[in-house]
Amino acid sequence: MANRPVFIVNCYNTESVNYLTKDVDFKWHPGYAMVQKRKSISSLHDNVNPYGVLKILEVSSKSENALGVWLSAFNLKVYANKIGKIPLECAYQGAKVFEFGGPYVDLFERSPFKIKKDARLRDSGIIRSFEFNGRSFENTPATFFYNWLYINALHENKEYSKEVLNYNAFTDIEFNPKKSKNCQAKACALFVSLHEKGMLSRAISDKEFFKKIMMNID
C-alpha cells in the first residue's frame, strides 16, 4: 500500500481561496514501466472516488489524459523575457537565487529532464529568493513562487487553462509530500479555485495579493 494526497477544489467555502487535501491509501504497483505507474494512478483514483462524484485529472507525464501530460512542469511552458516560451521546470530552477550564486539564467535554455543534474543547484547554498522576468520573489511562503509561476504559465496557455476548469480534483503520482513541497497537481487545484472565486486575474497581476493567499493556505 502507498499514500498520496488528492487536491480537491473547495467550492463550498465562499470566503477564501482554498482546496481540500485528502490523503488516500491505495495499492502501489512497483516498477518504472508506464503501465505500472498507470495501475497505481487508477488505484489511487478509485479509492478516493468510488462513486464517480469527482472529476479527477492526473497531472504528470504518467497521465493517461493528454491534458495531464501537457500540464507537467516538464511540458507546460511559460514566457521568459528575451527568450520566449520555456519549460516551467527550467524557469523555476533557473530563477533560484542562492546565498552563493544565481540566478543561473542559462538554465532557461537547457533540457528540463537534465537540469537538476547541474551541480550549481546543489553547491550554491540555501535558496534566498527567486528572480524571473525582472521581478523578485521571496522564498516564503514555501511554494509562493512555484505556484505563482505555474498559474501564470497555465493562464498563458489558453487551451489548457480552459480544459483544466472541467476538473475538480487533481493528483500527481510522483509527488511525495515527505520529500518535496512543490506540486503541479496542487497548483492546478489552486488555479481552478482562484477562477471559481473570481480572483484569478488579480492573483496573476498582483503578486503581493497572491502572496497573501499563499500565506493562508501554504
KAHU-V752169 format. One record per pair of residues at least 24 apart in sequence whose C-alpha atoms are under 10 Angstrom apart, sorted by the first residue. I is the first residue (numbers start at 1). J is the second residue. If there is no record, write none. Layout:
i:I j:J
i:I j:J
This chain:
i:1 j:25
i:1 j:26
i:1 j:27
i:1 j:28
i:1 j:29
i:1 j:40
i:2 j:26
i:2 j:27
i:2 j:28
i:2 j:29
i:2 j:40
i:2 j:44
i:3 j:27
i:3 j:28
i:3 j:44
i:3 j:173
i:3 j:176
i:4 j:41
i:4 j:44
i:4 j:171
i:4 j:172
i:4 j:173
i:4 j:174
i:4 j:175
i:4 j:176
i:4 j:177
i:5 j:44
i:5 j:48
i:5 j:170
i:5 j:171
i:5 j:172
i:5 j:173
i:5 j:175
i:5 j:176
i:5 j:177
i:5 j:185
i:5 j:186
i:6 j:44
i:6 j:45
i:6 j:48
i:6 j:56
i:6 j:57
i:6 j:58
i:6 j:169
i:6 j:170
i:6 j:171
i:6 j:172
i:6 j:173
i:6 j:185
i:6 j:186
i:6 j:189
i:7 j:56
i:7 j:168
i:7 j:169
i:7 j:170
i:7 j:171
i:7 j:172
i:7 j:185
i:7 j:186
i:7 j:187
i:7 j:188
i:7 j:189
i:7 j:190
i:8 j:54
i:8 j:55
i:8 j:56
i:8 j:167
i:8 j:168
i:8 j:169
i:8 j:170
i:8 j:171
i:8 j:185
i:8 j:186
i:8 j:188
i:8 j:189
i:8 j:190
i:8 j:192
i:8 j:193
i:9 j:54
i:9 j:167
i:9 j:168
i:9 j:169
i:9 j:170
i:9 j:186
i:9 j:188
i:9 j:189
i:9 j:190
i:9 j:191
i:9 j:192
i:9 j:193
i:9 j:194
i:9 j:196
i:10 j:168
i:10 j:169
i:10 j:189
i:10 j:190
i:10 j:192
i:10 j:193
i:10 j:196
i:11 j:168
i:11 j:192
i:11 j:193
i:11 j:196
i:11 j:197
i:13 j:197
i:14 j:196
i:14 j:197
i:15 j:197
i:16 j:193
i:16 j:194
i:16 j:197
i:16 j:199
i:16 j:213
i:16 j:216
i:16 j:217
i:17 j:190
i:17 j:191
i:17 j:192
i:17 j:193
i:17 j:194
i:17 j:195
i:17 j:196
i:17 j:197
i:17 j:198
i:17 j:199
i:17 j:200
i:17 j:213
i:17 j:214
i:17 j:216
i:17 j:217
i:18 j:189
i:18 j:190
i:18 j:191
i:18 j:192
i:18 j:193
i:18 j:194
i:18 j:197
i:18 j:213
i:18 j:214
i:18 j:216
i:18 j:217
i:18 j:218
i:19 j:168
i:19 j:169
i:19 j:186
i:19 j:189
i:19 j:190
i:19 j:191
i:19 j:192
i:19 j:193
i:19 j:194
i:19 j:217
i:20 j:169
i:20 j:186
i:20 j:189
i:21 j:169
i:21 j:170
i:21 j:186
i:21 j:189
i:22 j:48
i:23 j:48
i:24 j:48
i:33 j:62
i:34 j:61
i:34 j:62
i:34 j:63
i:34 j:64
i:35 j:62
i:35 j:64
i:36 j:62
i:37 j:62
i:37 j:63
i:37 j:173
i:37 j:174
i:38 j:62
i:38 j:63
i:38 j:64
i:38 j:173
i:40 j:173
i:41 j:171
i:41 j:172
i:41 j:173
i:41 j:174
i:44 j:171
i:44 j:173
i:45 j:169
i:45 j:170
i:45 j:171
i:48 j:169
i:49 j:169
i:53 j:168
i:54 j:167
i:54 j:168
i:54 j:169
i:54 j:170
i:55 j:166
i:55 j:167
i:55 j:168
i:55 j:169
i:55 j:170
i:56 j:166
i:56 j:167
i:56 j:168
i:56 j:169
i:56 j:170
i:56 j:171
i:57 j:164
i:57 j:166
i:57 j:167
i:57 j:168
i:57 j:169
i:57 j:170
i:57 j:171
i:57 j:172
i:57 j:185
i:57 j:188
i:58 j:169
i:58 j:170
i:58 j:171
i:58 j:172
i:58 j:173
i:58 j:184
i:58 j:185
i:59 j:170
i:59 j:171
i:59 j:172
i:59 j:173
i:59 j:174
i:59 j:183
i:59 j:184
i:59 j:185
i:59 j:186
i:59 j:187
i:59 j:188
i:60 j:171
i:60 j:172
i:60 j:173
i:60 j:174
i:60 j:175
i:60 j:183
i:60 j:184
i:60 j:185
i:61 j:172
i:61 j:173
i:61 j:174
i:62 j:172
i:62 j:173
i:62 j:174
i:63 j:171
i:63 j:172
i:63 j:173
i:67 j:159
i:67 j:160
i:67 j:161
i:67 j:163
i:67 j:164
i:68 j:160
i:68 j:164
i:68 j:170
i:68 j:171
i:68 j:172
i:68 j:184
i:68 j:185
i:70 j:160
i:71 j:150
i:71 j:153
i:71 j:154
i:71 j:157
i:71 j:160
i:71 j:161
i:71 j:164
i:71 j:184
i:71 j:185
i:71 j:188
i:72 j:172
i:72 j:183
i:72 j:184
i:72 j:185
i:73 j:112
i:73 j:150
i:73 j:153
i:73 j:183
i:73 j:184
i:74 j:111
i:74 j:112
i:74 j:113
i:75 j:112
i:76 j:150
i:76 j:153
i:76 j:154
i:76 j:156
i:76 j:157
i:76 j:160
i:77 j:149
i:77 j:150
i:77 j:152
i:77 j:153
i:77 j:154
i:77 j:156
i:77 j:157
i:78 j:149
i:78 j:150
i:78 j:151
i:78 j:152
i:78 j:153
i:78 j:154
i:78 j:155
i:78 j:156
i:78 j:157
i:79 j:133
i:79 j:149
i:79 j:152
i:79 j:153
i:79 j:156
i:80 j:108
i:80 j:132
i:80 j:133
i:80 j:134
i:81 j:132
i:81 j:133
i:81 j:134
i:82 j:133
i:83 j:108
i:83 j:109
i:84 j:108
i:84 j:109
i:85 j:109
i:85 j:153
i:85 j:156
i:86 j:110
i:86 j:111
i:86 j:112
i:86 j:153
i:87 j:111
i:87 j:112
i:87 j:153
i:88 j:112
i:88 j:146
i:88 j:149
i:88 j:150
i:88 j:153
i:88 j:154
i:89 j:113
i:89 j:115
i:89 j:116
i:89 j:146
i:89 j:149
i:89 j:150
i:90 j:114
i:90 j:115
i:90 j:116
i:91 j:131
i:91 j:132
i:91 j:133
i:91 j:146
i:91 j:149
i:92 j:130
i:92 j:131
i:92 j:132
i:92 j:145
i:92 j:146
i:92 j:149
i:92 j:150
i:93 j:118
i:93 j:121
i:93 j:130
i:93 j:146
i:94 j:121
i:94 j:130
i:94 j:131
i:94 j:132
i:95 j:129
i:95 j:130
i:95 j:131
i:95 j:132
i:95 j:133
i:95 j:136
i:95 j:137
i:95 j:145
i:96 j:121
i:96 j:126
i:96 j:127
i:96 j:128
i:96 j:129
i:96 j:130
i:96 j:131
i:96 j:132
i:96 j:137
i:96 j:139
i:96 j:145
i:97 j:121
i:97 j:124
i:97 j:125
i:97 j:126
i:97 j:127
i:97 j:128
i:97 j:129
i:97 j:130
i:97 j:131
i:97 j:136
i:97 j:137
i:97 j:138
i:97 j:139
i:98 j:122
i:98 j:123
i:98 j:124
i:98 j:125
i:98 j:126
i:98 j:127
i:98 j:128
i:98 j:129
i:98 j:130
i:99 j:124
i:99 j:125
i:99 j:126
i:99 j:127
i:99 j:128
i:99 j:129
i:100 j:124
i:100 j:125
i:100 j:126
i:100 j:127
i:100 j:128
i:101 j:125
i:101 j:126
i:101 j:127
i:101 j:128
i:102 j:127
i:102 j:128
i:102 j:129
i:102 j:130
i:102 j:131
i:103 j:129
i:103 j:130
i:103 j:131
i:103 j:132
i:104 j:131
i:105 j:131
i:105 j:132
i:135 j:207
i:137 j:207
i:137 j:208
i:137 j:211
i:138 j:211
i:140 j:211
i:140 j:214
i:140 j:215
i:140 j:218
i:141 j:211
i:141 j:212
i:141 j:213
i:141 j:214
i:141 j:215
i:141 j:216
i:141 j:217
i:141 j:218
i:142 j:181
i:142 j:182
i:142 j:214
i:142 j:215
i:142 j:218
i:143 j:181
i:143 j:182
i:143 j:183
i:143 j:187
i:143 j:211
i:143 j:214
i:143 j:215
i:143 j:218
i:144 j:182
i:144 j:207
i:144 j:210
i:144 j:211
i:144 j:212
i:144 j:213
i:144 j:214
i:144 j:215
i:144 j:218
i:145 j:182
i:145 j:207
i:145 j:210
i:145 j:211
i:145 j:214
i:146 j:181
i:146 j:182
i:146 j:183
i:146 j:184
i:146 j:187
i:147 j:182
i:147 j:183
i:147 j:184
i:147 j:186
i:147 j:187
i:147 j:188
i:147 j:190
i:147 j:191
i:147 j:210
i:147 j:211
i:147 j:214
i:148 j:187
i:148 j:190
i:148 j:191
i:148 j:203
i:148 j:204
i:148 j:205
i:148 j:207
i:148 j:210
i:148 j:211
i:148 j:214
i:149 j:187
i:149 j:204
i:150 j:183
i:150 j:184
i:150 j:187
i:150 j:188
i:150 j:190
i:150 j:191
i:151 j:184
i:151 j:187
i:151 j:188
i:151 j:189
i:151 j:190
i:151 j:191
i:151 j:192
i:151 j:194
i:151 j:200
i:151 j:203
i:151 j:204
i:152 j:191
i:152 j:200
i:152 j:201
i:152 j:203
i:152 j:204
i:152 j:205
i:153 j:204
i:154 j:187
i:154 j:188
i:154 j:191
i:155 j:191
i:155 j:200
i:155 j:201
i:155 j:204
i:161 j:188
i:161 j:191
i:161 j:192
i:162 j:192
i:164 j:188
i:164 j:189
i:164 j:191
i:164 j:192
i:165 j:189
i:165 j:191
i:165 j:192
i:165 j:193
i:165 j:195
i:165 j:196
i:166 j:192
i:167 j:192
i:168 j:192
i:168 j:193
i:181 j:218
i:190 j:214
i:190 j:217
